């Protein structure tokens, strides 16, 4: 099963490693060059503007020229922008380049996911998505650690990122596998999602506003609190490792508790740990790594909980519609998050990044507690399966095993009657 998709997974790993390096390199380079924190936040938010555009635009590109040509064009665009950052230091230019990077990376991951989905069967979907998750976390970690192999002030790391992205073309270009069916446009029905699961939609927004700000500006915090390139890469990689480690206990708890309570508890713990990290992470590299590990272990699994929770109330066959809506809601939140956090950091100092994250998750706790009164919980035996889905492109949700496994008797069952203000 793995051998049949090994070329695609290799391409994916190279793409994610190159992009992971670039995600840390850009804010670090900007901070070293004296760019204002607010300008860095603006520039970094451009990636998520492109990310949303790419989710909507890629299906049309693939339908027009096919998977292989689309992949080659988007990989060339991603590599070219990786090199162009070193030639332009203006925040507006970086915003535009980040938008192009977002379009390219969103499209590339969607194309790889489309191929993986075409190779998957109902029996292998779960295994393929698990391997995808391993590749995702491992490649991003390796890419972030590459920040320490050369000076962020030089040209070498931009070249390395571009090389990794270009190399992703090789496994796909030489593959003899037949291209899959064209990618379908995802329907966006946010009002429907709000009616079905306000907490799920609000959580996706919080992930974007809070976590999106952290990924964009975490390296700036490290640079301004005295961490060198090695310290910044270890700090940010600890976040990824923490998220990977905590997937298992979160999944175990999910089988025994109301998912809404687990989501609210994780959000509350994230808020507390983030507030503490505002002061602990600047003490030393060791404390930065500990803080990053704890924070990642709490906030990275929350998106998967939101996805599963929203799926608890869905009508049969609507999983892909719901997943695409949550993904784009996350993207919209991630556009705003870095802008708000960067302005707070300019006014209050680098610790304001963690205070921003803490405030976002505390607001979600309050919203979640309010929503608990709206409707009784879904019975544990009826809760949708929790799948640690990577937050890639919209085609990832076609691959998710829950796409082919709607709720039992969903067509025959009467929809639950809303209680209070419209239901959870």
DRENSEVO-704359 format. One record per residue (C-alpha): residue number from 1; residue in three letters; x, y, z. Coordinates in nm, 4 decimals. Example, Ala and Ser with C-alpha at 12.3 -4.5 7.8 and 13.67 -1.06 7.14 Angstrom:
BEGIN
     i    aa       east      north         up
     1   ALA     1.2300    -0.4500     0.7800
     2   SER     1.3670    -0.1060     0.7140
END
This chain:
BEGIN
     i    aa       east      north         up
     1   UNK     0.0000     0.0000     0.0000
     2   UNK     0.2807     0.2412     0.0904
     3   UNK     0.4835     0.1456    -0.2170
     4   UNK     0.1976     0.2422    -0.4461
     5   UNK     0.1986     0.6011    -0.3170
     6   UNK     0.5670     0.6356    -0.2237
     7   UNK     0.6457     0.8769    -0.5083
     8   UNK     0.3608     1.1050    -0.4077
     9   UNK     0.4591     1.0963    -0.0410
    10   UNK     0.8205     1.1749    -0.1328
    11   UNK     0.7057     1.4781    -0.3309
    12   UNK     0.4877     1.5845    -0.0406
    13   UNK     0.7763     1.5497     0.2078
    14   UNK     1.0074     1.7635    -0.0047
    15   UNK     0.7400     2.0311    -0.0477
    16   UNK     0.6617     2.0458     0.3233
    17   UNK     1.0290     2.0506     0.4220
    18   UNK     1.1014     2.3384     0.1854
    19   UNK     0.7962     2.5307     0.3013
    20   UNK     0.8671     2.4534     0.6680
    21   UNK     1.2136     2.6042     0.6335
    22   UNK     1.0729     2.9106     0.4589
    23   UNK     0.8050     2.9610     0.7265
    24   UNK     1.0747     3.0042     0.9922
    25   UNK     1.3335     3.1744     0.7746
    26   UNK     1.1179     3.4666     0.6608
    27   UNK     1.0158     3.6155     0.9983
    28   UNK     1.3647     3.5484     1.1355
    29   UNK     1.5282     3.7253     0.8417
    30   UNK     1.2798     4.0131     0.8644
    31   UNK     1.3456     4.0631     1.2363
    32   UNK     1.7232     4.0511     1.1816
    33   UNK     1.6869     4.3115     0.9086
    34   UNK     1.4991     4.5494     1.1369
    35   UNK     1.1572     4.5202     0.9736
    36   UNK     0.8856     4.6466     1.2084
    37   UNK     0.6851     4.3733     1.3790
    38   UNK     0.3593     4.5095     1.2372
    39   UNK     0.5071     4.4950     0.8874
    40   UNK     0.6207     4.1360     0.9482
    41   UNK     0.2681     4.0424     1.0536
    42   UNK     0.1293     4.1996     0.7366
    43   UNK     0.3795     4.0189     0.5181
    44   UNK     0.3210     3.6805     0.6830
    45   UNK    -0.0578     3.7110     0.6571
    46   UNK    -0.0202     3.7165     0.2798
    47   UNK     0.0437     3.3412     0.2831
    48   UNK    -0.3037     3.2710     0.4165
    49   UNK    -0.4623     3.5083     0.1640
    50   UNK    -0.3003     3.2966    -0.1059
    51   UNK    -0.3911     2.9772     0.0774
    52   UNK    -0.7630     3.0614     0.0597
    53   UNK    -0.7344     3.1696    -0.3043
    54   UNK    -0.5454     2.8501    -0.3895
    55   UNK    -0.8172     2.6295    -0.2392
    56   UNK    -1.0705     2.7951    -0.4691
    57   UNK    -0.8499     2.8344    -0.7785
    58   UNK    -0.6647     2.5021    -0.8010
    59   UNK    -0.9618     2.2881    -0.9190
    60   UNK    -1.0075     2.5178    -1.2197
    61   UNK    -0.6358     2.5064    -1.3081
    62   UNK    -0.6278     2.1257    -1.2881
    63   UNK    -0.9451     2.0926    -1.4950
    64   UNK    -0.7872     2.3142    -1.7613
    65   UNK    -0.4344     2.1665    -1.7969
    66   UNK    -0.4288     1.8460    -1.5923
    67   UNK    -0.2551     1.7313    -1.2746
    68   UNK     0.1051     1.6977    -1.3959
    69   UNK     0.1225     2.0345    -1.5747
    70   UNK    -0.0523     2.2053    -1.2837
    71   UNK     0.1926     2.0484    -1.0389
    72   UNK     0.4925     2.1581    -1.2478
    73   UNK     0.3627     2.5144    -1.2844
    74   UNK     0.2811     2.5556    -0.9148
    75   UNK     0.6141     2.4022    -0.8058
    76   UNK     0.7987     2.6460    -1.0335
    77   UNK     0.5984     2.9327    -0.8821
    78   UNK     0.6757     2.8171    -0.5271
    79   UNK     1.0480     2.7803    -0.5989
    80   UNK     1.0699     3.1163    -0.7750
    81   UNK     0.9037     3.2988    -0.4859
    82   UNK     1.1368     3.1244    -0.2379
    83   UNK     1.4316     3.2819    -0.4212
    84   UNK     1.2625     3.6176    -0.4746
    85   UNK     1.2307     3.6895    -0.1013
    86   UNK     1.6073     3.7377    -0.0782
    87   UNK     1.5932     3.9968    -0.3562
    88   UNK     1.3143     4.2106    -0.2091
    89   UNK     1.3038     4.3355     0.1490
    90   UNK     0.9929     4.5511     0.1237
    91   UNK     0.6948     4.4337     0.3384
    92   UNK     0.4458     4.4910     0.0560
    93   UNK     0.6605     4.2890    -0.1846
    94   UNK     0.6873     4.0108     0.0748
    95   UNK     0.3094     4.0175     0.1248
    96   UNK     0.2589     3.9630    -0.2484
    97   UNK     0.5256     3.6914    -0.2579
    98   UNK     0.3695     3.5202     0.0443
    99   UNK     0.0327     3.5275    -0.1314
   100   UNK     0.1890     3.3585    -0.4343
   101   UNK     0.3543     3.1044    -0.2043
   102   UNK     0.0188     3.0346    -0.0407
   103   UNK    -0.1515     2.9803    -0.3763
   104   UNK     0.1278     2.7485    -0.4894
   105   UNK     0.1533     2.5394    -0.1720
   106   UNK    -0.2223     2.5097    -0.1325
   107   UNK    -0.2524     2.3924    -0.4922
   108   UNK     0.0421     2.1519    -0.4704
   109   UNK    -0.0883     1.9789    -0.1583
   110   UNK    -0.4355     1.9529    -0.3121
   111   UNK    -0.2918     1.7857    -0.6231
   112   UNK    -0.0907     1.5347    -0.4173
   113   UNK    -0.3966     1.4644    -0.2019
   114   UNK    -0.6055     1.4130    -0.5151
   115   UNK    -0.3595     1.1500    -0.6353
   116   UNK    -0.3521     0.9807    -0.2949
   117   UNK    -0.7308     0.9773    -0.2840
   118   UNK    -0.7415     0.8140    -0.6270
   119   UNK    -0.5063     0.5355    -0.5093
   120   UNK    -0.6915     0.4763    -0.1824
   121   UNK    -0.9583     0.2160    -0.1248
   122   UNK    -1.2129     0.2048     0.1552
   123   UNK    -0.9828    -0.0409     0.3347
   124   UNK    -0.6644     0.1677     0.3028
   125   UNK    -0.7905     0.5236     0.3573
   126   UNK    -0.7197     0.5189     0.7300
   127   UNK    -0.3680     0.3856     0.6824
   128   UNK    -0.2843     0.6291     0.4039
   129   UNK    -0.4035     0.9276     0.6065
   130   UNK    -0.1970     0.8066     0.9046
   131   UNK     0.1144     0.7838     0.6876
   132   UNK     0.0303     1.1265     0.5445
   133   UNK     0.0225     1.2637     0.8993
   134   UNK     0.3604     1.1094     0.9803
   135   UNK     0.5143     1.2511     0.6624
   136   UNK     0.3572     1.5916     0.7349
   137   UNK     0.4932     1.6229     1.0884
   138   UNK     0.8341     1.4726     1.0065
   139   UNK     0.8943     1.6857     0.6971
   140   UNK     0.7913     2.0114     0.8659
   141   UNK     1.0171     1.9305     1.1629
   142   UNK     1.3150     1.8589     0.9361
   143   UNK     1.2505     2.1767     0.7394
   144   UNK     1.2424     2.3882     1.0554
   145   UNK     1.5627     2.2324     1.1852
   146   UNK     1.7366     2.3285     0.8594
   147   UNK     1.7235     2.6910     0.9754
   148   UNK     2.0418     2.6237     1.1717
   149   UNK     2.2544     2.4971     0.8798
   150   UNK     2.3367     2.8492     0.7534
   151   UNK     2.2923     3.2104     0.8529
   152   UNK     1.9368     3.3474     0.8069
   153   UNK     2.0993     3.6722     0.6953
   154   UNK     2.2458     3.5074     0.3843
   155   UNK     2.1086     3.3703     0.0572
   156   UNK     2.1852     3.0027     0.1211
   157   UNK     1.8685     2.9058     0.3094
   158   UNK     1.6442     3.0604     0.0452
   159   UNK     1.8282     2.8539    -0.2140
   160   UNK     1.7923     2.5409    -0.0036
   161   UNK     1.4172     2.5927     0.0280
   162   UNK     1.3869     2.6403    -0.3489
   163   UNK     1.5955     2.3277    -0.4133
   164   UNK     1.3710     2.1142    -0.1944
   165   UNK     1.0582     2.2445    -0.3661
   166   UNK     1.2015     2.1864    -0.7162
   167   UNK     1.3119     1.8341    -0.6215
   168   UNK     0.9488     1.7584    -0.5349
   169   UNK     0.8876     1.7648    -0.9116
   170   UNK     1.1104     1.4639    -0.9752
   171   UNK     0.9114     1.1779    -0.8151
   172   UNK     0.5871     1.3034    -0.9675
   173   UNK     0.7319     1.3746    -1.3119
   174   UNK     0.8895     1.0284    -1.3520
   175   UNK     0.5918     0.8416    -1.2088
   176   UNK     0.4034     0.6223    -1.4559
   177   UNK     0.0847     0.6370    -1.2489
   178   UNK    -0.2235     0.7536    -1.4334
   179   UNK    -0.3537     1.0975    -1.3358
   180   UNK    -0.6732     1.0906    -1.1278
   181   UNK    -1.0057     1.2456    -1.2112
   182   UNK    -1.0229     1.6281    -1.2082
   183   UNK    -1.0481     1.7978    -0.8687
   184   UNK    -1.3993     1.9105    -0.7876
   185   UNK    -1.4771     2.2538    -0.6492
   186   UNK    -1.5734     2.2457    -0.2826
   187   UNK    -1.9081     2.3993    -0.1951
   188   UNK    -1.8856     2.6531     0.0852
   189   UNK    -2.1953     2.6699     0.3063
   190   UNK    -2.0867     2.8615     0.6147
   191   UNK    -2.4394     2.9478     0.7273
   192   UNK    -2.5278     2.5781     0.7126
   193   UNK    -2.2176     2.4935     0.9149
   194   UNK    -2.3021     2.7626     1.1703
   195   UNK    -2.6494     2.6162     1.2094
   196   UNK    -2.5143     2.2610     1.2466
   197   UNK    -2.2112     2.3338     1.4677
   198   UNK    -2.1382     2.6889     1.5881
   199   UNK    -1.8673     2.5555     1.8212
   200   UNK    -1.6937     2.3673     1.5392
   201   UNK    -1.6893     2.6733     1.3157
   202   UNK    -1.5777     2.9031     1.5998
   203   UNK    -1.2962     2.6620     1.6853
   204   UNK    -1.1696     2.6600     1.3268
   205   UNK    -1.1678     3.0407     1.3379
   206   UNK    -0.9802     3.0382     1.6710
   207   UNK    -0.7212     2.7973     1.5296
   208   UNK    -0.6622     3.0434     1.2475
   209   UNK    -0.6529     3.3605     1.4579
   210   UNK    -0.4461     3.2111     1.7421
   211   UNK    -0.2314     2.9396     1.5908
   212   UNK    -0.1910     3.1223     1.2600
   213   UNK    -0.0405     3.4158     1.4477
   214   UNK     0.1930     3.1845     1.6355
   215   UNK     0.3248     3.0109     1.3220
   216   UNK     0.3773     3.3456     1.1520
   217   UNK     0.5452     3.5262     1.4423
   218   UNK     0.6882     3.2581     1.6725
   219   UNK     1.0316     3.3015     1.5138
   220   UNK     1.0069     3.6795     1.5685
   221   UNK     0.9411     3.6162     1.9384
   222   UNK     1.2480     3.3923     1.9507
   223   UNK     1.4723     3.6401     1.7733
   224   UNK     1.3615     3.9346     1.9880
   225   UNK     1.4071     3.7400     2.3128
   226   UNK     1.7638     3.6406     2.2307
   227   UNK     1.7375     3.2975     2.0676
   228   UNK     1.9810     3.2231     1.7862
   229   UNK     1.8876     3.0287     1.4718
   230   UNK     1.9444     2.6933     1.6441
   231   UNK     1.7304     2.7959     1.9406
   232   UNK     1.4491     2.9224     1.7168
   233   UNK     1.4443     2.6017     1.5123
   234   UNK     1.4426     2.3852     1.8272
   235   UNK     1.1690     2.5960     1.9845
   236   UNK     0.9381     2.5759     1.6822
   237   UNK     1.0139     2.2087     1.6154
   238   UNK     0.9238     2.1282     1.9777
   239   UNK     0.5752     2.2639     1.9021
   240   UNK     0.5325     2.0153     1.6164
   241   UNK     0.6670     1.7237     1.8217
   242   UNK     0.4396     1.8122     2.1135
   243   UNK     0.1394     1.8091     1.8831
   244   UNK     0.2396     1.4697     1.7428
   245   UNK     0.2895     1.3134     2.0860
   246   UNK    -0.0422     1.4364     2.2259
   247   UNK    -0.2520     1.2948     1.9422
   248   UNK    -0.2606     0.9553     2.1171
   249   UNK    -0.3829     1.0612     2.4641
   250   UNK    -0.6318     1.3063     2.3113
   251   UNK    -0.7761     1.0240     2.0998
   252   UNK    -0.7963     0.7996     2.4084
   253   UNK    -0.9814     1.0664     2.6103
   254   UNK    -1.2143     1.1324     2.3190
   255   UNK    -1.3645     0.7845     2.3564
   256   UNK    -1.4733     0.8490     2.7150
   257   UNK    -1.5905     1.2124     2.7345
   258   UNK    -1.8337     1.4482     2.5707
   259   UNK    -1.6278     1.5896     2.2839
   260   UNK    -1.7427     1.9438     2.3566
   261   UNK    -1.6046     1.9227     2.7110
   262   UNK    -1.2747     1.7847     2.5813
   263   UNK    -1.2487     2.0657     2.3256
   264   UNK    -1.3252     2.3313     2.5874
   265   UNK    -1.0770     2.1761     2.8325
   266   UNK    -0.8039     2.1727     2.5660
   267   UNK    -0.8776     2.5364     2.4802
   268   UNK    -0.8645     2.6370     2.8475
   269   UNK    -0.5363     2.4521     2.9024
   270   UNK    -0.3946     2.6170     2.5901
   271   UNK    -0.4934     2.9580     2.7228
   272   UNK    -0.3241     2.8947     3.0591
   273   UNK    -0.0074     2.7414     2.9109
   274   UNK     0.0219     3.0200     2.6547
   275   UNK    -0.0060     3.2868     2.9254
   276   UNK     0.2655     3.1102     3.1241
   277   UNK     0.4835     3.0719     2.8139
   278   UNK     0.4776     3.4485     2.7653
   279   UNK     0.7138     3.4675     3.0633
   280   UNK     0.8816     3.1247     3.0682
   281   UNK     0.9804     3.0954     2.7010
   282   UNK     1.2098     3.3974     2.7203
   283   UNK     1.4137     3.2664     3.0162
   284   UNK     1.6340     3.0249     2.8207
   285   UNK     1.6406     2.7889     2.5234
   286   UNK     1.5413     2.5018     2.7509
   287   UNK     1.2330     2.6805     2.8772
   288   UNK     1.1457     2.7870     2.5234
   289   UNK     1.1558     2.4216     2.4114
   290   UNK     0.9474     2.3084     2.7096
   291   UNK     0.6936     2.5841     2.6485
   292   UNK     0.6763     2.5048     2.2774
   293   UNK     0.6288     2.1322     2.3421
   294   UNK     0.3475     2.1934     2.5924
   295   UNK     0.1744     2.4503     2.3736
   296   UNK     0.1927     2.2359     2.0595
   297   UNK     0.0655     1.9334     2.2487
   298   UNK    -0.2447     2.1288     2.3428
   299   UNK    -0.3354     2.3433     2.0438
   300   UNK    -0.2372     2.1222     1.7492
   301   UNK    -0.4950     1.8442     1.8193
   302   UNK    -0.7820     2.0935     1.8659
   303   UNK    -0.8543     2.1299     1.4936
   304   UNK    -0.9106     1.7549     1.4666
   305   UNK    -1.1508     1.7728     1.7623
   306   UNK    -1.3431     2.0547     1.5937
   307   UNK    -1.3671     1.8546     1.2717
   308   UNK    -1.4943     1.5458     1.4534
   309   UNK    -1.7363     1.7474     1.6664
   310   UNK    -1.8900     1.9183     1.3630
   311   UNK    -1.9233     1.5771     1.1982
   312   UNK    -2.1346     1.4557     1.4940
   313   UNK    -2.4308     1.6655     1.3775
   314   UNK    -2.3952     1.6362     1.0005
   315   UNK    -2.6400     1.4927     0.7569
   316   UNK    -2.5095     1.1928     0.5632
   317   UNK    -2.2795     1.2860     0.2744
   318   UNK    -2.1977     1.6393     0.3957
   319   UNK    -1.8574     1.5659     0.5491
   320   UNK    -1.6557     1.7107     0.2599
   321   UNK    -1.8714     2.0255     0.2478
   322   UNK    -1.8277     2.0740     0.6225
   323   UNK    -1.4520     2.0033     0.6132
   324   UNK    -1.3891     2.2465     0.3306
   325   UNK    -1.5873     2.5150     0.5128
   326   UNK    -1.3871     2.4665     0.8323
   327   UNK    -1.0601     2.4741     0.6381
   328   UNK    -1.1433     2.8023     0.4668
   329   UNK    -1.2692     2.9486     0.7963
   330   UNK    -0.9301     2.8607     0.9421
   331   UNK    -0.7625     3.0347     0.6474
   332   UNK    -0.9678     3.3512     0.6953
   333   UNK    -0.8804     3.3551     1.0657
   334   UNK    -0.5126     3.3066     0.9857
   335   UNK    -0.5189     3.6177     0.7665
   336   UNK    -0.6366     3.8312     1.0582
   337   UNK    -0.4407     3.6656     1.3400
   338   UNK    -0.0856     3.7711     1.2419
   339   UNK    -0.2001     4.1296     1.1828
   340   UNK    -0.3546     4.1614     1.5302
   341   UNK    -0.0694     3.9838     1.7079
   342   UNK     0.2019     4.1855     1.5319
   343   UNK     0.0398     4.5158     1.6314
   344   UNK     0.0165     4.3947     1.9914
   345   UNK     0.3836     4.2925     1.9824
   346   UNK     0.4824     4.6362     1.8570
   347   UNK     0.2902     4.8022     2.1391
   348   UNK     0.3636     4.5590     2.4253
   349   UNK     0.6758     4.3681     2.3261
   350   UNK     0.7340     4.0108     2.1990
   351   UNK     0.5497     3.8458     2.4930
   352   UNK     0.2254     3.9847     2.3515
   353   UNK     0.2278     3.7025     2.0956
   354   UNK     0.1546     3.4446     2.3663
   355   UNK    -0.0922     3.6763     2.5362
   356   UNK    -0.2755     3.7078     2.2051
   357   UNK    -0.2915     3.3277     2.1693
   358   UNK    -0.4062     3.2969     2.5311
   359   UNK    -0.6850     3.5530     2.4829
   360   UNK    -0.8120     3.3859     2.1636
   361   UNK    -0.8442     3.0463     2.3307
   362   UNK    -0.9998     3.1915     2.6456
   363   UNK    -1.2674     3.3591     2.4345
   364   UNK    -1.3372     3.0214     2.2745
   365   UNK    -1.3728     2.8689     2.6230
   366   UNK    -1.6394     3.1267     2.7093
   367   UNK    -1.8185     3.0646     2.3809
   368   UNK    -1.8012     2.6883     2.4338
   369   UNK    -1.9450     2.7109     2.7851
   370   UNK    -2.2330     2.9170     2.6485
   371   UNK    -2.2948     2.6618     2.3729
   372   UNK    -2.3061     2.3721     2.6221
   373   UNK    -2.6490     2.4928     2.7323
   374   UNK    -2.7942     2.4787     2.3819
   375   UNK    -2.8323     2.1034     2.3347
   376   UNK    -2.7655     1.7733     2.5124
   377   UNK    -2.4389     1.6034     2.4108
   378   UNK    -2.4193     1.3365     2.1445
   379   UNK    -2.4051     0.9925     2.3060
   380   UNK    -2.0497     0.8563     2.3226
   381   UNK    -2.1363     0.5553     2.1087
   382   UNK    -2.2779     0.7878     1.8397
   383   UNK    -1.9852     1.0301     1.8253
   384   UNK    -1.8059     1.0382     1.4903
   385   UNK    -1.4597     0.8859     1.4819
   386   UNK    -1.1714     1.1164     1.5728
   387   UNK    -0.9175     1.1114     1.2894
   388   UNK    -0.5908     1.3118     1.3255
   389   UNK    -0.6331     1.4764     0.9860
   390   UNK    -0.3503     1.6984     0.8591
   391   UNK    -0.4669     2.0481     0.7712
   392   UNK    -0.3626     2.0293     0.4051
   393   UNK    -0.5771     2.1115     0.1046
   394   UNK    -0.9464     2.0499     0.0586
   395   UNK    -0.8814     1.7171    -0.1165
   396   UNK    -0.7571     1.5749     0.2142
   397   UNK    -1.1176     1.5413     0.3216
   398   UNK    -1.1998     1.3251     0.0209
   399   UNK    -0.9323     1.0891     0.1521
   400   UNK    -1.0620     1.0934     0.5101
   401   UNK    -1.2262     0.7572     0.5951
   402   UNK    -1.5258     0.9420     0.7420
   403   UNK    -1.6163     1.0533     0.3898
   404   UNK    -1.7171     0.6967     0.3090
   405   UNK    -1.8565     0.6205     0.6536
   406   UNK    -2.1577     0.8391     0.7300
   407   UNK    -2.3330     0.8189     1.0630
   408   UNK    -2.5337     0.4942     1.1031
   409   UNK    -2.8940     0.5296     1.0017
   410   UNK    -2.8322     0.8961     0.9230
   411   UNK    -3.0860     0.8946     0.6416
   412   UNK    -3.3566     0.7286     0.8480
   413   UNK    -3.3038     0.9210     1.1707
   414   UNK    -3.4992     1.2367     1.2351
   415   UNK    -3.2819     1.5466     1.2780
   416   UNK    -3.2391     1.6458     1.6425
   417   UNK    -3.4724     1.9177     1.7606
   418   UNK    -3.2920     2.2401     1.8477
   419   UNK    -3.2902     2.3542     2.2044
   420   UNK    -3.2508     2.7119     2.3233
   421   UNK    -3.0931     2.9328     2.0557
   422   UNK    -3.0709     2.6875     1.7699
   423   UNK    -2.8573     2.3952     1.8808
   424   UNK    -2.4922     2.3118     1.9165
END
